Amino acid sequence: MVYRSPWEGFTSWGGAGSAYVTRGWHEPSGTRTQGCGTASWPRSARGSAGNIARMKRILITGMSGTGKSALIDALGERGLRAVDLDEPGWSISADDGDWIWHEERVAELLDTPEEGEWLFVSGCATNQGKFRDRFDEVVLLSAPTELILERLATRTSNDYGKRPEEVAEVLGYIETVEPLLRRAASHEVDTSLPLTEVLARVLRLVGADRALGDAGSAVIDHR
């Protein structure tokens, strides 16, 4: 397999912040996939989503195996509005094979305020940078590489990450794509911690800790 690096370049935004550009990484069709690229996220853009509506919008992103699905499930179980954008319907396969967000549906989701103060969405897609100014906060989930590979090898909800060539892809993404996500993120949380602690930290970081409730009651495996 020839690994194609997603790094395309780095652009300075006049001292006010920075942006990154990535392109063209995806997982095989037939799996719930993730990708990140063709994105330009100036750090100075944070907080502009407040101009769209009063609801606070939070993106949870990260590599496969960092626990995005587990966390979004836990948030939903607490009565918070939580949407997994990696699911079919919210994401579609592009002509070039990339797994991308369904832009019309995602735009409608982010632009239509509903009852409640918080909207949490999770996912990682090559076109997510188009929506950066719609989010108040971006939380990057990360974990030690050994733990990510262990999760991918043992999870039952998704077959991706079990074959040698897929493991090689994941390692490449961790080296080249994750640093770009880190640059654009508002916060980073290490998901080697128990899920209940990850949940509590995320809610505190984005200012939604009052919505935490009995966080200690949740027991959900990382996916």
N, C-alpha and C positions, 0 to 999 in steps of 0.2 A: 504494500500500500504506500502511495506517495502522499505524505501529509502536506496540505496546502495551508500555510499560515494565514490566519485571519487578519494579521496586522497589515494595515495599509499605510498608516502614517499618523502623524500627530500635529495638530495645529494649535498654536497659541492664540488665545482670544484677547489680544491687546492688554494683557495684564489683569483683566477682570476675572479671568478664569481660564479653563482649558477645555478642549474637546478631543474626542478620539473618533477614529474611523476604523471600522472593521468590515470584513466582508466574507460571505460565502462559507459558513460552516453549518453542517446539519447532520442529523442522524438518519439511519436507514428508514425507508418507508415501512409502514406496518407497525411501528412502535409509537408510543407517546414520546415525541421528540422535543429537543430544545435546541435553540441556536441564538446567537447574538451577533449582530453585525450591521453594516451600513448605517451606523449610528453616530450621531453627533450631539453630544450632551454637554453644553457648557455648564460648569458648576454655578455660574452666576445666575442661571435660570431657575434655581431652586426657589420654591415658594410662589411662583407665578400662577400655579393652579388655583390659588385662592381667588383670582379674578374671575374664574369660570363660575364658581358657585361656592357656597359656604362650607359644603361638605369637604372634609380633608381626605385626600386621596393618597394612598400608600402603595408603592410597588415593592414587592418582595421578589428578588431575583437571585441567580446563582447557578452554579454548575449542576449537572445531574448528580444526584446522590447527596446533596447538601441539606435536603429536608424541606424543600419548598411546599410540596404537597401535604406533608404532615402538618406543617405550621398553618397553612391556609385552612385545612380541615379543623384544626384546633380553634382557630379564630371563629370559624363559622359555628362550631358547636357552642360557643359562648354568646351566640345571638348577634355577633357582628356581621356586617355585610361583607362577604368574602367570596372571591371568584378566582378559580384556577384557569388562567388563560392558556395553559398548555393542553387543555382538554379539546377534543374535536368539537367543532362548532364555534368556539372562540378562536381557534387556530386552524389554518388550512395549509395544504402543501402548495408552494409556489411552483411556477413552471420550471425553475431550475432545481427543484427538489428541496429547497429550504423550507423549514417549518416556520411559518410566519403568523403573526396575529391577523385575524380578520378585521381589517382596518375600519370598516363601516360599523361593525358590531362593537368594537372596542371604543371607538369614538362616541357612539351613542351611550355606552355604559358610563364613560367618564364625563360626558357633557350633561347627562340627565340626573339632576339631584333627586334623591328619594329621601324618605323619612330616615333619620339617623345621621349622626355626625361624622361617621367614619366609613370609608370604603377601602378595603384591602384587596389587592389583586396580586397574583403570583404568576411568574412565567419568565421565559427567556427566549427571545425571538430576534431574528435578524432585522426586523423593522421596528423594534420597540423604541429606538431613539426618536422616531417621529412623534412620540407621545410624551417626551421628557417634560415638556413645559406644562403638561396636564397633571403632573404629580407634585405633591408638596414634599414628599420624602421618598427616597429610594433606599431600601435596606438590602444589603448584600449578605447572603448566607454563605458561610465558608466552613470548611472542615479540613483536617489533615488528610493528605492524599491517601494514606493507607486506609483511613476510615471510609473515605468515599468509595474506594475500590471494593472494600468489604461489603458496604451497603449495596452496591450495584450487583455484586456476585450473589447476594443472598435474598434480595427483594423478590417478591412474587408478583408485584403489580405491573412490572415493566421488564421486558427481556433485554432491553438495551444495556450494554456494559458487561456482558458475560463472555463474549467472544474475544479472542486475542486482538483482532484488528480494532474492535470497539474500545478495548482498554487502551490501546495506543492512541486512539482519537481523544479519549477522555484526558489522558496525560498531556497531549498536545494542547487541548483547550485550557487546562489548568495553567500551563506555562504562558500561553499567549493571549487568551481571552479574559481569564479571570482578573489579571491586573488592570485591564481596561474597564471592566465593570467596577472594580475597586475605585478607580479614579473618579467615576461618575457617581458613586454612591454617597448618600448622606451619612449612613451608618453601616457598620459591619458587625455581624454576630457570629460567633463560633458555635456551630451546631454539634460539636462533640459533647456539649453540655446536655443534660436531660431536657426533653422537650418542654416540660413545664417551666424550666428556667429560661429556655430560649424564648418561649411565649411571653414570659414576664418581662424579659429584657427588651424585646421588640416593642411591647406596649409602652414601657417606660420611655424608651428612646424617642418615640414619635408623639409622646404626650397623651397616650390613650390608656394610661395605667388605671384610671378610675373605672375603665370598662373591664378590668381583669377579672374581677369576681374571684371565685374559688379555683384559681389556676391549678392548685395542687391536685384537683380531682381528675384531670385529664391524663389518659394513658394511651398514646397513639404512637405506633412505630414510625420511624423515619422511612421514607420511600425513595 
